[in-house]
Amino acid sequence: MRLPLFLFILSICGLFAALSRPALSDWAMVAGLCSVASAILLLGKWLRRSKAPENWAVVDGSNILHWREGIPDIATVREVVDALTASGLTPGVVFDANVGYKISDRYMNYKALASLLGLPVDRVMVAPKGTPADPLILQVARDLGATIVTNDRFRDWVDDYPNVLQAKELVQGGYRNGTLWLAL
């Protein structure tokens, strides 16, 4: 937010200088265009900031996939996403690279998974092949100040992400008598 504001103030000052001094009149058009462009940047930043959700939940898609009787089912993740949304949270889902093979015998990218989950593509991530999703989940949660929805305790990552792995940041869940429960 600071850079667009700085550019806007600088370009307005340049515009006033170009308009008030005849020797700088050739720069008036450039300064005017810079003022308009920086105002657009500033407005865009402000709109994105005002629309940014504050209550993020990072969903461990590969963990949740198995919550219902241990059988991988994308509908389970969709149900969790819907429950989080109904609770006022904004879910983002991270999967291991092999998720497509578990649910459809082929690789599936973030776009295909986003479609199945009813989420925008910018809220679904698939870890690169050979990379575990856990550090991605923990990094995203750290960056967004988000809770993590999973039954995983991330014991292998405690040294790298100690502040993210506090008990209040991890939301567990599962199914009891066929009904989804989340410890929100």
N, C-alpha and C positions, 0 to 999 in steps of 0.2 A: 504494500500500500504506500510505502514511503517513496519509492522510486517514481511511480506515476505522479504522485503529488509534487515531488521535487521538479520533475520535468514540466508539469503544468505551470508552476510558479515561475520557473526559469523562462519558459516560453512567453508567458504573459508579460514579464519584465522586459524581455527582448522586444515584444510587440510595442509596448509603451515607449521604449527607447527609440525604436525605429520610427514611430509616429511623431514623437516630440522633437526629434533632431532631423533637420532636412538632409544632413550628410548621410544619415542611415536609412533614408526612405526606400532605398532599393531592397532592404532587408525586411520590410514590412510584410510582404507576401509570404516569405519563408517563415517568419515568426508567427504570422497568423495561421498558416497551415500546421505548424508545430503546436500551437495552442489548441487547435481543434483536435489534432491527433492525440495529444496528451490528455485532453478532456475525455475523449472516448476511452482511452486506456484506464483513466481514473474511474469513470463510470462503470466500466466492465469489472474492474477489481471490486468496487463497492457492491455491485449486484451479486457477484459470486460470493463475496463474504457474507452478505445478508441472507443468501439462500443456503449457505453451508450448514449441514446438519451438525448439531452439537453432540448428539447421543449416538455415537457409532458403536456398532457391535461387529466384531470380526468373527466370522463363522468358520470353524474348522470343518470344511465340507467333507473331507475324506474320513474324518472321525464320525461325524453325524450320519454319514451315508449308511453306517452299520448299526445305528441305534435300534432299529426295529428288527428284533429276532436275529441280529447278526448278518442279515442278508443285505447286500448293497442295493439301495433304492434311492433314486434321486427325489422321489416324492417325499421322503423323510426330510431331506434338506429343504425342500420347498415348504413343507409344513412348518419347520423351524423358522424359516425366513418370514413366512406370513405371521407367525406368532410374535416374532420380534417387532415387526412393523406395527402390529396391532398394539404392542406395548409401548409404542412411541420411540423405538430405537430405529436406527438406520443401518440395516445389515449390509455387509460386504462379505463375500464368500471366497475362500482360498482352498484350492484343491491340489492334491498331488498330481503329477503328470499322467499317472496310470488310471485316472478316474474313468475315462471313456471306455477303457477295456473292461472295467468292472461292471459298467452298466449297459454297454452296447457292443462290446467286442471290437471297438475301433477307437482310435485317438479322437478326443473331442477338445476343441479349443474353447477359450473363454466366451466367444460369441455364441457357440452352440449351447453351452451350459447356461449362459445368461438367459437365452430364450426359454430353456426348460424351466428355469427358476422364476421367470417373470421379472427379472431385474435388468437395469441398464447395464450395458457391457462394461462400463467403467467401474462397476461394483463386483466384478467376478475376475479372479485371477487363477491361472493354472501355473504351478511351479514348473520351471524348465526340467526336461528329462535329466535324471540323475541328481536332482537337487530336492531335498526334502522340503515340504511346505512349512514345517514348523518354524524355521527362522523367519520366513516371509510373514507368517501369521504374527509372530512376536514383534517384528519390526513395524509392521503396519499398525498394530495395536499401540506400540510405543509412539509412533508418529502422530496418530490421531487421538491418543488418550482414550482408547476404546476398551470396552470389556471384550473378553474372548469367550465364545460359546463353544465348549468342548468338554469331553470327559478326560482328555489327555492332561497330564500334570507337567509335561515338558521337562522332566527331570534332567535330560541331557543338555538343556539350555539354561539352567538356573544361573550359572556363572556369567553368561553373556547378557541375560535379561532379568536381573534380580528385581528391579522395580516393577516390571510388567507382570511378574508372576506372584503378585500378592493375592491372597485368598479372595478378596473382594472383586478382583479383576477377572476371575475365572468363573464362568457360569456353567454349571453342569446341567444335564438333562437326560431324558430318556423316555421310555414308555412304561406305563403301569396300567395293566388291564386294557391295553390297546389305546390308551390315551396319552398324548404328549404332555410332559411336565418339564418345566424349566425353572431352575432355582434363581429367578430374577430378584 
